[in-house]
Amino acid sequence: MTEIDTTSDLFYLPPNQVRALNALLQTGTIAEASALCGLSPRTIKRYLSEETFDKTYRKQRMLILQQTVANLTRVSAEATQKLESSMNCGDVNTELRAACRVLDYFVKTVELERRIRDQEEIEERLSALEAGQEENTNGHRGGW
């Protein structure tokens, strides 16, 4: 089994939980993880119900996702150049497919950017509401 590069916060997990964690990070289902690490699906499900294990699992998944995004960002310029050159390759069908892909990716990127902007706005509004609530709570202690 190939180990996922994990952070030092895993040293406090028991060895079986580390095995289960690595298996979960390398597979798509609990059954596959079970077969890979040699622990029963029931045991893995029990681990996932434990707060410490679940938080560590989610943190490790986020780290892997961040690494994946960084790698995709690194190669995206080359991919964009390939699409652009395909739009001018001389084969009408290839050029049309490339143009459609560019437009599809553009629409998806604009939508993602809008969602990120909306989420940031919601987070700002929530922070302002929480600050206002805290101010009201602190300002009205002791009654009327």
C-alpha positions as CSV (number, residue, x, y, z in Angstrom):
1,M,0.0,0.0,0.0
2,T,1.4,3.4,-1.0
3,E,1.2,5.9,1.9
4,I,-0.3,9.3,1.3
5,D,2.0,12.1,2.5
6,T,0.3,13.2,5.7
7,T,1.1,15.9,8.2
8,S,2.6,15.4,11.7
9,D,-0.9,15.6,13.3
10,L,-1.4,11.9,12.5
11,F,1.1,10.8,15.1
12,Y,-1.6,10.7,17.8
13,L,-3.8,8.3,15.8
14,P,-3.5,4.6,16.6
15,P,-1.7,2.5,13.8
16,N,-5.0,0.9,12.6
17,Q,-6.6,4.3,12.2
18,V,-3.6,5.5,10.2
19,R,-3.9,2.5,8.0
20,A,-7.7,3.1,7.6
21,L,-7.1,6.8,6.8
22,N,-4.5,6.1,4.2
23,A,-6.8,3.4,2.6
24,L,-9.7,5.8,2.6
25,L,-7.6,8.5,0.9
26,Q,-6.5,6.1,-1.8
27,T,-9.9,4.5,-2.6
28,G,-13.4,5.5,-3.5
29,T,-15.5,3.4,-1.1
30,I,-15.3,2.0,2.4
31,A,-15.4,-1.5,1.0
32,E,-12.3,-0.8,-1.2
33,A,-10.6,0.9,1.8
34,S,-11.4,-2.2,3.9
35,A,-9.9,-4.5,1.3
36,L,-6.8,-2.4,1.0
37,C,-6.0,-2.0,4.7
38,G,-7.3,-5.3,6.0
39,L,-9.8,-3.8,8.5
40,S,-13.5,-4.5,8.4
41,P,-15.9,-2.0,6.8
42,R,-17.7,-1.9,10.2
43,T,-14.4,-0.8,11.9
44,I,-13.8,1.9,9.3
45,K,-17.3,3.2,9.7
46,R,-16.8,3.3,13.5
47,Y,-13.6,5.3,13.0
48,L,-15.4,7.7,10.7
49,S,-18.0,8.3,13.4
50,E,-15.3,9.4,15.8
51,E,-14.8,13.2,15.8
52,T,-10.9,13.1,15.9
53,F,-10.6,10.6,13.1
54,D,-13.3,12.3,11.0
55,K,-11.7,15.7,11.3
56,T,-8.3,14.3,10.4
57,Y,-9.7,12.5,7.4
58,R,-11.4,15.7,6.2
59,K,-8.3,17.7,6.7
60,Q,-6.2,15.2,4.8
61,R,-8.7,15.2,1.9
62,M,-8.6,19.0,1.8
63,L,-4.8,18.9,1.7
64,I,-4.9,16.5,-1.3
65,L,-7.5,18.7,-3.0
66,Q,-5.3,21.7,-2.5
67,Q,-2.3,19.9,-4.0
68,T,-4.4,18.8,-6.9
69,V,-5.6,22.3,-7.6
70,A,-2.0,23.5,-7.4
71,N,-1.0,20.9,-10.0
72,L,-3.9,21.7,-12.3
73,T,-3.0,25.4,-12.0
74,R,0.5,24.7,-13.0
75,V,-0.4,22.8,-16.2
76,S,-3.4,24.9,-17.1
77,A,-1.4,27.4,-19.2
78,E,-0.1,24.6,-21.4
79,A,-3.6,23.1,-21.7
80,T,-4.9,26.5,-22.8
81,Q,-2.2,26.8,-25.4
82,K,-3.1,23.4,-26.8
83,L,-6.7,24.3,-27.0
84,E,-5.8,27.6,-28.7
85,S,-3.6,25.9,-31.2
86,S,-6.3,23.3,-31.9
87,M,-8.6,26.2,-32.8
88,N,-6.2,27.0,-35.7
89,C,-5.0,23.6,-36.8
90,G,-6.7,23.6,-40.2
91,D,-9.2,20.8,-39.5
92,V,-12.6,22.4,-39.3
93,N,-14.0,19.6,-37.0
94,T,-11.1,19.9,-34.6
95,E,-11.3,23.7,-34.6
96,L,-15.0,23.6,-33.8
97,R,-14.6,21.0,-31.0
98,A,-11.7,23.1,-29.5
99,A,-13.8,26.3,-29.8
100,C,-16.7,24.6,-28.0
101,R,-14.5,23.4,-25.3
102,V,-13.0,26.8,-24.8
103,L,-16.6,28.3,-24.5
104,D,-17.7,25.5,-22.1
105,Y,-14.7,26.1,-19.9
106,F,-15.2,29.8,-20.0
107,V,-18.8,29.5,-18.9
108,K,-17.9,27.1,-16.1
109,T,-15.1,29.5,-14.9
110,V,-17.4,32.5,-14.9
111,E,-20.0,30.5,-12.9
112,L,-17.4,29.3,-10.4
113,E,-16.1,32.9,-10.0
114,R,-19.6,34.1,-9.4
115,R,-20.2,31.4,-6.7
116,I,-16.9,32.3,-5.0
117,R,-17.9,36.0,-5.0
118,D,-21.4,35.1,-3.6
119,Q,-19.8,32.9,-0.9
120,E,-17.4,35.7,0.1
121,E,-20.3,38.1,0.3
122,I,-22.3,35.7,2.5
123,E,-19.4,35.2,4.8
124,E,-18.9,38.9,5.2
125,R,-22.6,39.4,5.9
126,L,-22.6,36.6,8.4
127,S,-19.5,38.0,10.2
128,A,-21.3,41.4,10.4
129,L,-24.4,39.8,11.8
130,E,-22.4,37.8,14.3
131,A,-20.5,41.0,15.4
132,G,-23.8,42.9,15.7
133,Q,-25.3,40.1,17.7
134,E,-22.3,40.0,20.0
135,E,-22.5,43.7,20.4
136,N,-26.2,43.6,21.3
137,T,-25.6,40.7,23.7
138,N,-22.7,42.5,25.5
139,G,-24.5,45.9,25.5
140,H,-27.8,44.6,27.1
141,R,-26.5,42.5,30.0
142,G,-28.2,43.0,33.3
143,G,-31.7,43.6,32.1
144,W,-33.8,46.4,30.8
